[in-house]
Structures are given as C-alpha cells and as structure tokens.
Amino acid sequence: MSGYNSPDINGPAHAGADPEAMLILAERLVESLSFENPALLPQGEIIRTELGHAAQDGLPANRGRIRFALEAIGTGVSAGSGSLALVQEIARALDL
C-alpha cells in the first residue's frame, strides 16, 4: 500500500470554502493586482470569473484554470505583497 496521498482533483467546487467569501477574495485580488502588477490582471480576472460562475451556478469551479492563474500570479508578484498573500489564501481555501 502506498503512503502517497494524492488530492481529489474532482472534489467539491470550493473544498468547503464559502462561495461568496471566495468571490470577495477574488475581488480583492483583482484590486490588488491593478495596483501592484497590472500585467497579471488577466489572471486575476480568470480567477474572479471562475469563482463567480461557480457561486452563481452552484457548480464546481474550473480548478485547473484557477490553479494555473494562481501559479502565474504567484511567480509574478513580489514576495510579501498583498497579491501574494491573497493568492496563498485562495489556494489554501480551495485546497489547491
């Protein structure tokens, strides 16, 4: 038996996170990116759009698109920035 614990990529839409709270975090991320690093704003919009659709429809968000956008933002912003803190908070809440 393997001790490797792989995450369930087809898990719940928000991994226990409140959809409205996640949308607020995404809004804050987009706002933060607009000041700190406007070049990464499209990735923030992807996250906000995916979480918005999931909250509105009650369906799972596209975790792959969100993960990709979070990684792009995480590598493009400065350490200790507000944007990085929000990226980490969203990733933790979604269990990505």
C-alpha positions, -999 to 999 in steps of 0.1 A, spaced: 0 0 0 14 34 -10 18 62 15 13 87 -12 -18 108 -7 -30 123 -40 -56 151 -39 -90 145 -53 -90 167 -84 -127 161 -89 -135 171 -54 -161 197 -43 -164 230 -60 -149 250 -32 -134 223 -9 -155 235 20 -150 272 13 -179 296 12 -185 306 -24 -194 342 -15 -162 346 6 -141 332 -22 -156 357 -46 -147 385 -22 -111 372 -20 -110 371 -58 -123 407 -60 -96 418 -35 -70 400 -56 -81 418 -88 -80 451 -70 -46 444 -55 -32 433 -89 -44 465 -106 -21 485 -83 8 461 -77 12 443 -111 -13 453 -138 3 429 -163 -11 400 -142 -47 414 -141 -59 389 -168 -50 360 -145 -69 377 -116 -99 381 -139 -98 344 -147 -100 335 -110 -128 360 -104 -148 348 -134 -144 311 -125 -154 317 -89 -182 340 -99 -197 314 -122 -194 287 -96 -211 308 -69 -239 318 -93 -245 283 -108 -237 262 -78 -214 241 -100 -177 233 -94 -152 259 -105 -127 250 -131 -99 242 -106 -73 237 -134 -78 272 -147 -78 287 -112 -46 268 -103 -29 279 -135 -38 315 -129 -28 314 -92 6 299 -101 12 326 -128 3 354 -103 24 337 -75 55 337 -96 50 372 -110 44 392 -78 68 403 -52 74 383 -20 55 398 8 30 416 -14 -7 418 -7 -14 399 -40 8 370 -30 -10 368 4 -43 367 -14 -31 340 -39 -20 319 -9 -53 324 9 -73 314 -22 -51 284 -29 -54 272 7 -92 277 8 -96 257 -24 -71 231 -13 -50 235 -45 
